[in-house]
Amino acid sequence: MVEADLPFLESSADPYLRIRYLEAYLKCFGHKFTDETKFRNAHQALALAKEQTAIFR
């Protein structure tokens, strides 16, 4: 996994799988992001995916 993988991780149609991808991404790069925008985007995508799963419950 590389920092540039974020667009691919956000594209999963399954929000539960997207949450797992994004959490792994943030765990892997959380302390060493070179691009602050990607870090913010990953957190926003994770929040959105969690909101989407809350609707399905």
C-alpha positions as CSV (number, residue, x, y, z in Angstrom):
1,M,0.0,0.0,0.0
2,V,1.3,3.4,-0.9
3,E,0.0,6.9,-0.1
4,A,-1.2,7.4,-3.7
5,D,-3.7,4.5,-3.3
6,L,-6.4,6.7,-1.6
7,P,-8.6,7.1,-4.7
8,F,-8.8,3.3,-5.2
9,L,-9.6,2.8,-1.5
10,E,-12.5,5.3,-1.7
11,S,-14.1,3.7,-4.7
12,S,-15.4,0.5,-3.2
13,A,-19.1,0.1,-3.6
14,D,-19.3,-1.7,-0.2
15,P,-19.1,0.9,2.6
16,Y,-18.1,-1.7,5.1
17,L,-15.2,-2.8,3.0
18,R,-14.3,0.9,2.3
19,I,-14.2,1.5,6.1
20,R,-11.7,-1.4,6.5
21,Y,-9.6,-0.2,3.6
22,L,-9.5,3.4,4.9
23,E,-8.8,2.4,8.5
24,A,-5.8,0.3,7.3
25,Y,-4.6,3.1,5.1
26,L,-4.8,5.6,8.0
27,K,-3.1,3.1,10.3
28,C,-0.3,2.6,7.8
29,F,0.3,6.2,7.0
30,G,-1.2,8.1,9.9
31,H,2.2,9.1,11.3
32,K,4.1,9.7,8.1
33,F,1.8,11.5,5.5
34,T,3.7,13.6,3.0
35,D,0.6,15.2,1.7
36,E,-1.7,16.7,4.3
37,T,-4.6,16.9,1.8
38,K,-4.6,13.1,1.4
39,F,-4.6,12.7,5.2
40,R,-7.7,15.0,5.5
41,N,-9.4,13.3,2.5
42,A,-8.9,9.8,4.0
43,H,-10.5,11.0,7.3
44,Q,-13.4,12.6,5.4
45,A,-13.9,9.5,3.3
46,L,-13.9,7.3,6.5
47,A,-16.5,9.5,8.2
48,L,-18.7,9.4,5.1
49,A,-18.5,5.6,4.9
50,K,-19.4,5.3,8.6
51,E,-22.4,7.6,8.0
52,Q,-23.5,5.5,5.1
53,T,-23.4,2.3,7.2
54,A,-25.4,4.0,9.9
55,I,-28.2,4.5,7.4
56,F,-28.3,0.8,6.7
57,R,-28.7,-0.2,10.3
